[in-house]
Amino acid sequence: MVVDSLGIGGADDADRFLDAGSNTLGSIRKSKYFNAPNLEKLGLFNIDGVGGGIDNPTACFARLKEKSNGKDTTLGHWEIAGIVSNTPLKTYPNGFPKEIIDEFEKLIGVKTLCNKPYSGTEVIKDYGEEHIKTGFPIVYTSQDSVFQIATHDKIVPIETLYRYCEVARKLLTGENSVGRVIARPFTGEYPYIRTGYRKDYSILPPSKTMLDDILDSGLKVISLGKIYDIFSGQGISKSYKTKSNLEGYRKSLQLLDEDFSGLCFINYVDFDSLYGHRNDIDGYAKEVTKFDEFLGKFINGLSDSDLLIITADHGCDPSTPSTDHSREDVPLIIYNNKIKSNNLGTIKGFDCIASTVLSSLSINKTYGEDLFSKL
C-alpha cells in the first residue's frame, strides 16, 4: 500500500530540492482531526526520528531514504519496484518550449491555453471561462515532470481528452520527455471542481522491475488505483482503477477474498492530489483518519500467509507555501499475523521493498537491501 505523499521529513538533501524543513506527517499530526490509532499500534511513530511511539508495537518498521534524484510519483514508485534513477526527470519551470506546443496543437488540431507552471485548482479558475468559450484545452505543468491537460467535461468529451494525452505522450519522448502526461477533467460552474476521471500516462520503466520478476515466476501482479498508469501496464496481470480513496478502500477489502499468489500493489492518491497539493492540512489529517479506520478492518481480514507493506513515494507537506511535492524520507511498515515487531532502523533506498517482496515470494532476485530475514 502506497499512501501517496505521506512523507516523514528529514531527507538529508532536502535543501537541494528547496524542501528543507518539510515534514508531511509532522504537519498533519498537529491537526485536531488527526487520529491514527491503528498506524500508531503498528509502529508508525516508533520509526527513527518520528517521535511519540508506543511500547510493544505490532509490526516491523523503518525509515527509508530515497536514492533516486527526484521527488515525484514516477521515480518514487520505480524505486519501490527496484529501479533507481540517478537522472531526474525533465521539468519545465518556464512552461514548454514553443516548438513542443506548436507541434502538439498541430497534432490535435486545436490551439491551447496557459502553458505555465500552475496549481491544478487555480488554473481552472483562471482559464476555465476562456476554455469554455473557445474549447481550447488548458495545458500546464508544475515543479514535477508533468504535462497536464485540463478540459471541462461538457466542452470536451473525456475520450477526446484522453486522445489529447495519448498524442502528448508520443510527442514527449527523448530530449523532450516528461515523467507523466495527465488528463485533468473538471466539471460544474466557476470555480469548477475536478472529476474522478483523471488518467496518468507515464513513461515506460527503463528496465525490468519486481513486477516483471513476479510475472516471470508464474505468479500474479494485481494493481489497484493508479499503479497501472504509473508503470504503463508493464508487469501487471490484472488491474482495478479507482476514482477515489474511498473506492480504493472498498476494493482493497474485497481483494482480501480474492484467491491469488503474488503481489497486490495499491496506490491511494487522494492524500496527494486532494490535500497535499492544495495545502489542506485538516483535509489531509481527516483522510489519514479515514485510512486508519479502513486499515483496522483490513488487518482483521489478513490471513497468516498475507504480508502487508505500507509506505509512501515522496512527501507533499501541506503546511509550506509550495503546492508541489517535497523531498522527504518515507515510512515503511511491514506486518504479518505471526512476525514479531522489530525496528529495522534507517535504510537507504526504497528498493529494499522490491527485494523484500521478492524474498517473501521465494524469488531469487535482489535490488536493494533484503529485509525479509529480519522479519
N, C-alpha and C positions, 0 to 999 in steps of 0.2 A: 504494500500500500504506500503510494507516494502522496503525502499530504502536501500538495503543491505550494511551495514558498514558505513552509514553516521552518525558517532558519533559526539558529540559536546564537547568532552573533559570533564574535571572536575570531573571524578569519584573520590569519597572520598578515595577509596582503590586502586587507580591505581598503587601506588608504590609496593603493594603486588604482582601485576602481571607484574612488571618491565615496567610499562607503564606511569610513572609519566611524565606529560607534553604533552602527546599525545592529539591531537585535530584535527580530520579529517577535519571537516568543516573549522576550523581556518586555516589549511594549504592550502586547495584548494581555499579559498577566496582570497589568495594572488596572484593567477594566473591571468594573463591578459585575460585568456579565460573564467573566471567565470562570468556568467551573469544569475541571477535568479530573475527577477522582479516579477514573479507570486508567488514564495515562499516568497519573501520579502513582497508582498501585504498580503499574508495570515498571516504573523507574525513570520516567522522563526527567524528573527533577533531581535524580541522583547522578545524571550524566555530568562528567567533569565540567566544572565552571557554570553550570546552570543554577544550582542552589535551591534549597528548600526540599531536599529529598527526604524520604521516609526510611524507617527501619524495615528490613526484610521485604524489599520489592519482589515481584514475581517473575520478572523477565531478565534476560541479558541485555546490556545496553552499552552504547559507546558514543563518542563524539567523532564525527567524520569531517575531515578537511579535504576540500576539492583539489585534485591535481590539475584538472583542465584549466585552460586560460580563458575563463569566462564566468558568467553568472546567469546563464539563460536556461530555458527549459530543455532545449535540444542537447546541449553539451552535458547538462546535469543528468538527464536520462541515459544518454550514451555511456557516461561514466558508470552509472549504476549497472548498466548491462555489459561493461567491460572495456569500452573504448575511451582512452584518454587522449584528449586533443590539446596539443601544445599551441596550436594556431587558433586564435579567436575567430569566430565567425564575423564576417564583414558587417559593419554598421554604416549608417548614412546619417550622420548628425546634422547635415545641411539639406536633407532630402535627397532624392535620387537624381542622378545626372540627367540632363535634358535628353540625351540620346536614348536613354532607357525609357523615359516617359513617352517620348515621341514614338518609339518602336512599339511600346505597349498599346498606345492609343491607335496606332495603325492596325495592329493585330486584332483589337476588339471592335474597331470601327466607331469609336466614340471618344470624345475628349474626357479629361479627368479634372478633379478639383484638388486643391490643397498642396500635396507633395511636400509636407513638412513633418518634423517630429511633433507628436501631439498626444495628449491624453485621449483615450478612446471615447470617454464620455463627453469630453469637451469638444472634440472635433465634430461630433454630430450636432451639437448645439450650434456651433459656429458655421458649419457648412450644410446642415441638413435642409434648410429652406432653399438654398440655391440648388442643391441636388434634386429636390422635389420639383423645382421649376424647370430644370434642364435635363434631368435624367442622367447627368454625368456622375460616374462613381467617384467616391471620395477615397483618395489614396494617401496613406500616411505611414509613418514609421515611429520608432522610439529609440531609446538607448540600446535596445536589443536588436538582433539581426532579424528584422521582420519587415515584410511588405504587406501592409494591411489594406483591405478594400472594404469600405462600408457603403451599403446601399439600403434604402427603405424598401421593406417587403411589398409595399403597394405600388412602388415605382419600377423596381427591377425584380423579376421573379427569382426565387432562390436558385433555380437551375442555371439562370444566366450569370448570377454572381459566382457560382461555383465554376462556371466556364471561364469567367474572367480570371479566377485564381489559377486554374489549370494552365491558361495561357501565360500568366506571370511566372508560374513555377518553371515552365520550359524555358522562359526567357532568362530568368535569373540564375544562371549557372556560370561555372568557370570564374573569370575575373569579376563578374557581377553577381556572384552567388549571395543568397541570404539563407539563413537557417530555416525560416518558415515564411510561407505565404499564408495569410489568414483571412478567411471570409468573416466579415463582421456585420451581419444583417441587423437592422434596427426597425422599430415599428412605432405606431402611435403618433400623437401630436407633440409639438415642442413642449418640453426639452427632449422628447423621444426616449425610448428605452431599447437596449439591445436584446435581441431574442436568443433563444437557446439553440439556434441553428448555426452557431459558429462551426467552422471547419478549418483544420490546420493541414497545410500541405508542406511537409518537411522535406529537407534534403535527405537523400538516402545515406544511411550509415556508410562510412568509408571502408568498413571491413565487417567480418562476422562478429556477432555478439553472443551472449549467453543464450539468447532466444534461438538463434540458429543451431547452437550446440545441443539444446534440448530437443528441438525438432529432429536433428540428425540422429539422435539416440533413440528415436521412436516414441518419445513422449509428446504430450500436448503443451501448447502455449496458448492460453486464453487471455485476451486483453479486455479491459473494461475502462471506459472513459476515453481519453484522447491518446492512449498508448499506441493504438493502431496508426493514428495520424503522425505521431512523433517518429515512428520507425518506418513510415510509408509502407506498412504492412509486412515488412521483411521479418521473417522468423516467427510469424503469428499464424496459428492454425484456425483460430476462431475468435471473433471479436464481438463486443457489445458496446454500442455507442450510448452515451448518456447526455441529457440536456442540462443536468443539474447534479449537485452533490446528493440531494435527496433521492433522485432516481438511482444514483450510483450506490447509495446505502442499501436501497431496496434490492437492487440486483445482486449486490455482494452477499446479502443474506440468502438469496435464492441459490447462489453458486455454492453455498455450503452443502447443498443437497445434490449437486451435480457430481457424478462419479467420473473422476479423471485422475490420471497420474501425470504430474508435470508441474507447470507454473501457471498461476493466475496473477497477472501483472495489472495493477489498478492505479489510476490517477484520479484524484478528486481535485478539480481545478478551481472551484468557486472561491477557495481561500485566497487565491492569487488574483483571479480575474474580477471578482466582485468586490473584494475588500482591500487586499494589499495595494493594488494599482489605484484604488480610489481613496486611499488614505483614511479608510474607515476602521478605526481601532475597535470600536464597540461591535461593529458588524463582524469583524474577524473573530473577536472573542466569542460572540454568540455562535458562530459557525463551528469553532473548535468545541464548544459545549455540546452542540448537536452531534458532532462527530464522536465525542466521548460517550454520549448516550448510546449511539449506534454501536460503538466498539464493545460496550458491555454485553450487548445482545450477541454480537458476532463471536466474541471469545467463548461465550457459553455454548455455541454451536460447533466449536472446533473438536475434531477427533484427535486421538493420540498420535495419529500419523500426519497431522497437519502442522506445518511450521509457518508462523505468522511473522512477517518482517514489516516494520513501519519505518519510513524515512521521509526525507524531503529532497528537493532537487536544487534549491537555492533559497535565498530569502527575498522578502518584499516588505520591508519594515513600513507599516502604515503611519508611523509617528514622525517620519522625516519629511522634509519639503519635497523630496523626489517622489515621483509616482511610479518609478521603474524598479526592477529587481535590484537586490542588494547582495553583495558578495559576503556570504556568511557560512559558517560551519553548519552542519545539519545533524539532527538526532538519528540514532539507529537503535531500534528496539527489536529484539528477537524473542519470540515466545512460543513455547510448546507446553502442553499439559504436564510433561514429565521432566523438563530440564530445570536445573537449579539456577537461581539468579547469580549473575556474575557481572561485575564492572569490567568491561573489556578495554576501558581506557580511551585514549585519543588515538585515532588511526588516520593515516594519510591515505586518502583515496576512497571515493565512493565505490570503486571497483572491487572492494572487499566483498560487497554484496553479491556480485556475479560469481565469485569463487565460492562463497558460502552456499549459495543456491545450488550450484553445480555439484558440490560435495554432498549436499543433502540428498541429491538425486542420484548419487553414485556415478557421476560423470567426471572422467579424469581430464579436466581442463582447468587451468589456473590463470586468473587475471591479476587481481590484487591479492592482499593478504587473505588467506583462508581461515575463517573464524570457526568453522564447523567443529573442529576438535576441541574448542574451548567452551562449547555449549554444554 
